[in-house]
Amino acid sequence: MLLTRCAIATIALVACSFAASAQFAPTPAKPVAPKAPSPRAASCHNGASFDRFLADVKQQAVAAGVSQRTIAEASPYLVYDQGIVNRDRGQRVFGQLFTEFAGRMAASYRMQNGQQHIKQYAAAFARAEKEYGVPPAVIAAFGGLESDFGANMGNLPTLKSLVSLAYDCRRSEMFVNETIAALKIIDRGDLHPDEMIGSWAGELGQTQFLPVHYVNYAVDYDGDGRRDLLRSGPDVIGSTANYIANGLKWRRGEPWLEEIKVPQNLPWDKTDLTVREPRSTWAQLGVTYPDGRPLPNDNLAGSVLLPMGRFGPAFMAYANFAAYTEWNNSLIYSTTAGYLASRIAGAPPMRKPMTPVAQLPFNELKELQQLLVRAGFNVGKVDGVLGQQSRAAVKAMQIKYGLPADSWPTAELLARMRGGTAQAQPAGVLR
C-alpha cells in the first residue's frame, strides 16, 4: 500500500496460505522489557538514548493533540526491540517469476474466497462502490492478498515495532509520524494498545494500513462508533475503498488491467508503463485480446505491460493500474493484485507461456545490475532483484544494443554488457 510496502509485505505474502473466510482474534500484546538498542541506532538522534528519544516523541504526540491519558496507556508498549530493526535491515524483496507468484497468490481458491467475501458483505461492498466508485473485486483482491481477509494480519505488538523503527536511522522521520498516528488511533477510541497487533513493520488490519493511512482513511461503516480494521468487515471495506478512491485517485467506471495478446513484431520499446497510447493505436499495432478479439477502437489510453518480457504474459494496464503500483511499488505484487481483482470480477485465467521463460539466476542478475551501474544507470540497490529501476535500465541498454527492448534481462544482454564498451546515457528513461 505504501512506498515501503514493496519491501515490507511481499516476503510475508509468500508464506500466506490461510482460508480467506477465517476470522482473526488478536492476541493481546504483553509489554516486555526493552532490549538494548545498538549503538548505531542513536547516530541520527545526536547520541540521545532511546528513553530521551521516546520522551521527545511523546512531546510531539501531545503537540499533535494526543491526550496524556493515551500516552500513559500506550507507554508500557513503547519499548525498543532490536530484532525488529534487524528484520528491517535484512529484508529482501522476492525475485520470483511473475507466473510463479501469481499462480500461488491469485490461485483459484483465493478468487473463490474473494467472490464469497463479496456475497457475505454485499451491502457494504455495494455502499462502497456507490460512495467511492471502487469495484468490489478491487477491494476484495487487496483483502485476500494482504491477509486472507483477516487470517494472517501479523502477531507482533504494533507500538513496539513502530517506535523501534522510529529510533533506527534508516527511516526515522517516517516512523516517528507513524508512531504518533498510532497514538491518535488509540486516542480517538478505535483500538486499545493491547489490540494493536500486526506485522513487524507496524501495519494493521485486514488490508494492512500503516497508522497514518488508518487515521486519514479509516471509516466507521458498521455504525458502532469505532473504526476497527482488524475485526469489522464493513469497516475494512469502506476504509479500503476510501483509501483507493481518495488516496490513490481511483477513476470511477474505468478498467484497471486486462490480459492481451501481443504480436511478434510489436515495437517493444513502447511496452512500458510510461508509454500510454489509445486502444485504437494498440489495435493497429496488432494487439488483441487473448482469444483474438480486437481491442475496442476507442481513445481509452493504456500501456502494454510485460512482467516477464515478450515471451511471458501480456496485459493492458490502464490509468487505474497506477493505484496498484502506488499501493505496492513491486511490479510483481501490483500486477498480481490487479490480475486477482480481474479474476474475482469474472475474467478467465491468464494464458500460460508457450515455452518456459528463461530467468537469469540471482548471481547473474546482480552482476547485470553492477554492469548497469558502471554504465551510468541508477538501479537502486544492487540486490539481484529486478525492480522497476533495473527494468528501465535494461530497456535502455537493449535499445542501445539493438535487442528487443522488452525490459527483460537475458543471457544475451549480459554477454553484450560483459564484453561491450558502450556507455548508456540514462536521461529521462530511468524515471
N, C-alpha and C positions, 0 to 999 in steps of 0.2 A: 504494500500500500504506500510505502514511503520510499524516499531515496535510499534509505538503508535497507529496505526490505529485501532487495536482491541478495544481500549478504546475510540478512537475519533469518529469513524464513525458509529458504529453499532446502537447507540441509535437513531441517526438521520435517519438511514435507515429504522427503523421500521415504521416511520411515512411517508415514501416516497410513494406516490400514484399518481404521475403525469403521463400524457401520454408521452411516450418516444419520440414522434416526436415533442414535443413542443420546441420552441426556447426560449432562455433566454436573456433578455436585462438587463444588470446590472444597478441597480440604483446608480447614483454617490454617493460616500461616502462624507459625510459632516463632516469636522473637528469639534470636540466638545471639550469643556473644560475638562481637565483630572480630574478624580475622585481621591481622596486622596488614596495613597497606604496604605495597612495595615502595622503596624509596623513590623510584621513578615516578610514582603516581602524583607526588606533590610538586613536581617541577614546574607545572604551569600555574601553580597557586602561590607563587613566591615562597615556597617551602612550608606553607601552612599545613599543620596536621589535619587529619580528617575531621577531628572534633571542631577545630576552628573553622574549617571549610563548611561543615554542616551547620554551624551556628549562623554563618553568613547566608546560606541557602534559606534557612528558616526566616531570617530577617527579610530576605527578598520575597518570600511567600507571604509574609504578613503585609508587606508593602503592596502586594498584588491582591490583597483582600482576603487572604486565608485567615480564619479565626485562630486565636490562641488555643481554643478547645481542640480544634482539629490537629494543630501542631502537637499538642500533648498526647492525643490518641495515637498519632502516627509515629511518634518518636521511638517507641520500642522496636519498630520495624525499619527504621532508618539507620541501618548498620552496613558496614563495609564488608564485601566478600571478594577477596582476590580471585576466587575461582570464576566469578562472573567476568571479570576483566580478562582473565586468561582465555576464556571461551571467545570473547570478542576479538582478541588479538589473533587467535588461532584459527578463526573461521576461514573456510574456503568454499566459494560457490561451486556447485557441482559442474562437471564438464561432460554431462551425458549427451547423447544424441537426442534430438527433439522427439523422434518417434518412440524412443525408449521411455523417456519421461512422460510424454503424453499418453503412451499406451498404458502406463500404470496409473497416473493421476487423473486421467479422463476416461478411465475404464467404464465399461457398461454399467457396473453396479453403482458407480458414483453418479452417472447420468440418471439412472432409475431412481436413486435415492433423492436426487435433486428434484425430479418430477414429483415424487411423493411428498417432498417437503413443501412444494408449491401448493399441492392439494390440501395438505394439512393446515396450512396458514393462508388459505385462499383469500380471505377477507383482507388480511394485512398486505399481501402482495398486490391485490387489486387497488387498494388505497394508495400504496406507494407508487404504483405505476401512474395513477391518476394525478397524484400530487407532484411527483418528481420526474415523470417521463422515463423511468428506468424499467426495462422489461423484467419480469420475474426471473427469467432464466439467467440474466446477467447477475442479479443479486444472489441467486441460489448457487451459481458456479463459484463465487468467492466464498460463500459459506461452506461449500463442500471442500474446496481446496485448502482453505486456511485451517479448518478444524474438524472437518466432517460433522458440521452442524453441532459443535459443542463437545464432541467426544474426545478431542485432543487439543485443548487450549493451553497446555503447559502446566507445570506443577511447582513453579518457583514463586516466592514472595516478590510481588512487583516492586514494592518500595525499595527493597534491598537491591534488586537489580538496577533500578534507575539511579539510586544515589551512588552506587559503586561505579557505574559508568560515567556519572557526572564528575566524580573525583578524579577518574582517569583522564589523561590529557588528550586522548585521541579525538573525542567528540564532546568535550566537557560542556560547552555552552548549550549544545542541543539537549543534553540530558539534564542539565540544570532546569531548563524550561520544561522538560517532560516531568521532572520530579515535582515542580510547582503545580503543573497541570493535574498530576495525580492527587495532590493535596486538595485541589479545588473539587475534584470528583467526590472526595470524602466530605468536603465542607458543604456541598450542596445536597448531600444525603443520598447519592446514587449507590455508593458502595461503602462498606466499612473496611478499615485497614486489613482485617484478617480475611476478608473476602477477595482481596486483590491478589489473585493467583494467576500467573500467566507464563509467557515464555521468558527465557533468560534475558531477552533484550527489552523486557518491560511492556510487551504488547498484551492487550487484554481483550477477552471476549471471543465470540464465535467467528467474527471476521477480523480479529487481531488488530484492533485500533491501538496506536500509541496514545498516551493520555491527552496530548494536545488535540488530536482529532476527536477523541472521546468528548472532551469539553466542548469543542466547536460544532460537532455534528450529531452527537447522540440526541435522540428524541424519545419522549415517553409515548409509545404507541399503544400500550395496553391500559393507560389511564390510572396507574397505581401511584403516580406521583414521583416515581424514580425512573432513571434511565439505566436499565440493567441489561448490559450487553453480554452477560455471562449466561443468564437463565431465561430471559424473556424473548421468545421467538419474535413476537411483534416488534419489540424494541430494536432487535437486531436488524430486522427487515427494513423498518423505517429509517433507522440511523444509517445503514449501509446505502440505501437509496439517496438519502440526503447528501452523504459524502460524495457519492459518484456524480450526482447531478450538480451540486454546488461547489464541491472541492475539486472535482476532476472535469467539470464542464461538459457533462454528457449532453449530446444533441438529441432531443426528443424526436422519436419517429425515424431515426436513421439507423442503418445497419452498423455492424462493428467488424465482422470478419466472415469471409466466405471462402470455401475451398474453390480453387480454379485449376485449369489445365493450361500449361504454357507450351508454346511451340518450340522446336529445337533451335529456330533461328531468331528468337526474341533478342532484342538489343539488351544484353544482360546488364550493361551499365545503368539502365533505367530501373532495375529491380532493387529498389531501396526505399525505405520509409520516408526519405527526404524528397523523393520524386513522386509527385501526385499528378495523375492525368485523368481526364474524363473516361468513363467506362467505354464510350464510343471510340476513343483513341486506342484503348487496350484491345477492343474487339477488332479494329482494323489491323492490329499487330498480330492477330491470331489467337488471342487469349479467349478461352471458352470456359464454361462450367465443366466439371469432371465428366459428365455424360455427353459432352459435345454440344449442348445447347449454347447458343450465342449469348453473350452478355447483353444487357439492355443497351439500346442505342441512345444513351442519355448523357447528361453532363455531370452526373454524380461522380465526384473525384475519388480515386482510390490509389493505393500503392501496391505493387506486387511484392509480396513478402516470401522469401525463400529461406526458411530457417536452416536448411541443410544443403543449400546450393541448388543448382539447376536440375539435379537428378533426384531430389527429395520432394516432399510435399510442397504445394504452392498455394498461397492464399491471396485474396484481395483484402487489404486492410484499409478500412475507411477512417474518416476523421475520428469516430468514436474509439478506434483502437488506441488512440493516444491516452485514453483513460486507463487502459491496461498497462501501458508502459510507464505511466505515472504511478500507478498502484505499486508496480514492481518493475524496476528497470532491467531485470533479467529478461532477455528476449525469449528464452525457452519457457520461463514461467508465464509471461504475459501472453504468448501465443497459445500455450496450453489452456490458460484461463478463458481466452476468447473462444477457443475451439470447444471447450467443455460447455460454455454457455450456448453455443450454436447447437450442440448435441442435445442439451436439455430442451432447447426450443424446437427440436424435431429434425435437425439436419442428419443425414446419414453419416456413417463413419468415413474418415478420410481414406483415400486410396493408399495402398502400400507401395513403396518404390518398386519399380520393375526389377531392379537389381540392388543388392546392398550398397549403401552409400559409404564409401571409404572415409574414415576419420583418422587424422594424424594422431599418433599416440601422444600422451601427455608431454614427454620429454621433447618431442619434435615440435609440438605447439609452442612450448616455452622457448625453444631455440628460434622458431619463426618470429615470435614476439621480440626477442632480443635483436634479431636482424632488422626488424621493422623500426625498432628504436634507433639503431645505428643509421638507418636510412632517413631519420629525421621525424619519425612519427611519434605521437603520444598515444600509447596503447593502454594507459593507466598502469595498473600493477602487472608486472611480468609474472604470471602465475599459472601459465599453461591452460587457461580458461578463455574461451572465445567470447569475450564481451563485445559490446557494440563498438567501442573504440577500436578494438582489434579488427573487427569485421570491416570497418570503414578503411582502415589502413590496408587490409588485404585487398579490398576492391581497388584502391588507388594503385597498388603495385601490380595487380592483374591487368589494369588498363595500361600501365607503363610497359609491361612485358608482352602485350598483345594477347593475353589469355582471356577466356570468358570471364567477365567481371561480375561473378555472382556472389562475391564475399565469402566463399567457402574455401578454406585453406587446403591446398592439395600438395602431394609429394612433388609435383612438377614445379609449383611456385617455390617451394622450399629449396629445390635443387637450383632453380634460377637465382634465388637470392644468395645461396651459398657461394655461387660462382660469379655472380653478377657484380658490376661496379656502379650500376645506375643508382642515383640518389633521387628519392621522391621529393616532390615539392608539396608538402602537406598543408596547402592553403585551402580553407573552406571545406574540403571534402571530409575532414575529420570531425567536424562539428555536427 
